[in-house]
Amino acid sequence: MKRQQTPVGRPVVQNLRGSLGSHEVGIVVTSSGFSDGAREEAQDPTKAPIALISGQKFAELLLKYQIGIQHIDRKLYRLSLDDLAQGKLQAYVEESDESDS
């Protein structure tokens, strides 16, 4: 696994393909993107197939097919900005100070 911020280029696809045995296929997953050269190389019909998947698409596939996913229930709170108006907030602070005494 390698983090990369620049698009994956043709050499990455070529290196992967070179490491494949007969009747094997390859997959490149990246959090960045793919260069036009990488796409052309991956789609060459005369060579072993290489799939190119963005990190976003990979995450979507894991969620869709529930692979390596564990559901955790969490409570979600929404902050109401109306309640944070200065006058209301000051009243809450004063009320809290009086109850602590």
C-alpha positions as CSV (number, residue, x, y, z in Angstrom):
1,M,0.0,0.0,0.0
2,K,1.3,3.4,-1.0
3,R,-0.1,6.9,-0.5
4,Q,0.0,9.0,-3.6
5,Q,-1.2,12.5,-4.2
6,T,-0.3,12.7,-7.9
7,P,-2.2,10.6,-10.5
8,V,-1.0,7.0,-11.0
9,G,0.9,6.8,-14.3
10,R,1.4,4.2,-17.0
11,P,4.6,2.7,-15.3
12,V,2.6,1.6,-12.3
13,V,0.2,-0.3,-14.5
14,Q,3.0,-1.8,-16.6
15,N,4.9,-2.9,-13.4
16,L,1.8,-4.6,-12.1
17,R,1.1,-6.3,-15.4
18,G,4.7,-7.5,-15.5
19,S,4.3,-9.2,-12.1
20,L,1.2,-11.1,-13.1
21,G,1.3,-14.8,-13.9
22,S,-0.6,-16.3,-16.8
23,H,-4.4,-16.0,-16.5
24,E,-4.1,-13.4,-13.7
25,V,-5.7,-10.0,-13.6
26,G,-4.6,-6.9,-11.6
27,I,-6.3,-4.1,-9.8
28,V,-4.9,-0.7,-8.9
29,V,-6.7,1.3,-6.2
30,T,-5.7,4.9,-5.6
31,S,-6.9,7.8,-3.5
32,S,-5.7,10.2,-6.2
33,G,-6.5,9.5,-9.8
34,F,-5.2,8.0,-13.0
35,S,-3.3,9.5,-15.9
36,D,-4.5,9.1,-19.4
37,G,-1.5,6.9,-20.1
38,A,-2.4,4.6,-17.2
39,R,-6.0,4.3,-18.5
40,E,-4.8,3.5,-22.0
41,E,-2.3,0.9,-20.7
42,A,-5.0,-0.7,-18.5
43,Q,-7.5,-0.9,-21.3
44,D,-5.1,-2.4,-23.9
45,P,-7.0,-5.5,-25.2
46,T,-3.9,-7.3,-26.2
47,K,-2.5,-7.5,-22.7
48,A,-3.6,-9.0,-19.3
49,P,-6.5,-7.0,-17.9
50,I,-5.9,-4.4,-15.2
51,A,-8.8,-2.7,-13.4
52,L,-8.4,0.9,-12.2
53,I,-10.5,1.9,-9.2
54,S,-10.6,5.2,-7.4
55,G,-10.5,5.2,-3.6
56,Q,-14.0,6.6,-3.5
57,K,-15.4,3.8,-5.7
58,F,-13.5,1.2,-3.7
59,A,-15.1,2.4,-0.5
60,E,-18.5,2.4,-2.1
61,L,-18.0,-1.2,-3.2
62,L,-16.9,-2.3,0.3
63,L,-20.0,-0.7,1.7
64,K,-22.4,-2.1,-0.9
65,Y,-21.2,-5.7,-0.5
66,Q,-20.5,-5.3,3.3
67,I,-16.8,-6.4,2.9
68,G,-14.7,-5.5,6.0
69,I,-17.6,-3.3,7.3
70,Q,-18.8,-3.4,10.8
71,H,-22.0,-1.3,11.6
72,I,-21.8,0.7,14.8
73,D,-24.8,2.6,16.1
74,R,-24.0,6.1,17.3
75,K,-26.2,8.9,18.6
76,L,-26.0,12.1,16.5
77,Y,-26.7,15.5,18.0
78,R,-27.5,18.6,16.0
79,L,-26.4,21.9,17.5
80,S,-29.2,24.6,17.3
81,L,-27.5,27.9,16.6
82,D,-30.7,29.7,17.8
83,D,-30.0,28.5,21.3
84,L,-26.5,30.0,21.2
85,A,-27.7,33.6,20.7
86,Q,-25.7,35.7,23.2
87,G,-28.8,36.6,25.4
88,K,-29.9,33.0,25.8
89,L,-26.4,31.7,26.4
90,Q,-25.8,34.3,29.1
91,A,-29.1,33.3,30.8
92,Y,-27.9,29.6,30.8
93,V,-24.6,30.6,32.3
94,E,-26.1,32.7,35.0
95,E,-28.7,29.9,35.8
96,S,-25.9,27.4,36.0
97,D,-23.8,29.6,38.3
98,E,-26.8,30.1,40.7
99,S,-27.5,26.3,40.9
100,D,-23.8,25.6,41.7
101,S,-24.0,27.9,44.8
